[in-house]
Amino acid sequence: MSDWKLKILSGAHAGSELDLAVGKYVCGSDDNDDLVFQEPNLLAAHFSLQVEEQQIRLTLLQEGSRLLLNGEVSEQRDLVVEEVAPVAIDDFQFAVANGPAEWPQPVVPAATASQPKSASDAVAADAPASAPTTPLPSRSWSETFNRMKVGLGVMGACAGLLMMLAVGSMSNAEKSKEGVVAADRANLQSELAQTLGLPNVKVLALADGVSWLVEGYVNDAGELNRLTRWMESKKLQATLKVKVTDELIKGAEIALTALGYSNVSVFKGDRPGFLVLKGNVDDDVAWKKNRGRLQVDVPGVIGFEDLVTADTKMALAPLPNLVVKGIYMGKTPFFVLSNGEKYFVGSQLNYGYRVEEITPHMLQLRRGDKLIQYRLGVD
């Protein structure tokens, strides 16, 4: 059985891994595409991936697309993708693998720059023509040579001493600076984990030695507020890139509802950045395909632990027997059954059905990703 995954290497979703079931995926920036990537250079139906048991075939669907394989420009428009090899389509980078893999880093094309003219050439070019000079008293070659040896020796000794002092000073300054930064980071990290109780938040020193990057995951808005107050008390010059797990769960629930999976619930995972999916679906193939889209629709989620099971009883479940007594089409439409029970849009019925829409002559019910129209028999 194949276990294909796609990892995004660039853009807002960099680091996300998508599970790919066997089948064909049209990929692009349009909501109607099978896999939607919010990348500025991608168009609707930009490329497709044909996932098979043993390989994945990539096809470019847009004319003029620029394809790079392992950082090298390729003229191919239809090819089998090499596992864990970085693929770039108009600057959108990803890689695929069948099973556990060591993922590559994004490929950055090497920039070329013209070499500046050497300082000696510039000086020589700008130097004025030499003026005539008064002849000096002549010396013998041996006397001149001895004077040159002494002068060069003194100059060399001075230059060497200055270089040693400069290098030693720079080295000590860098070591001192690195030591201070490392000590500060260790203290900050210890406070985050032990005092604030936020072990999944990390502090990283930036290249300037003054600014910081604070990134990771917190459980809820309360923990986020506690973190920001702590940063203010420390007067940290920092960039905050922290995700709130509760918000990720809400985003996943909204995406699941939009995809028609009202029977799937979302929970916090054991690892930071991971969510757990539980519930039943009636079409396992469609679920695996939509689960890959779910990871794209919820930025900030590293991955999902899929505990969803296929329930054939849902697919074979009969329509609920509804005897509608009355329909009320006010500001909030609802209908009343003969036993007096009221149902609104969003109410759950028997056999996994949910009320999707209420009209004077019809109910629209949803079960999983299927919509069913139920003609009303009003007494």
Secondary structure, 3 states (H helix, E strand, C coil): CCCEEEEECCCCCCCCEEEECCEEEEEECCCCCCEECCCCCCCCCCEEEEECCCCEEEEECCCCCCEEECCEEECCCEEECCCCCCEEECCEEEEEEECCCCCCCCCCCCCCCCCCCCHHHHHHHHCCCCCCCCCCCCCCHHHHHHHHHHHHHHHHHHHHHHHHHHHHHHHHHHHHHHHHHHHHHHHHHHHHHHHCCCCCEEEEECCCCCCEEEEEEECCHHHHHHHHHHHHHHCCCEEEEEEEHHHHHHHHHHHHHHHCCCCEEEEECCCCCEEEEEEEECCHHHHHHHHHHHHHHCCCCCEEEEEEEECHHHHHCCCCCCCEEEEECCCCCEEEECCCCEEECCCECHHHCEEEEECCCEEEEEECCEEEEEECCEC
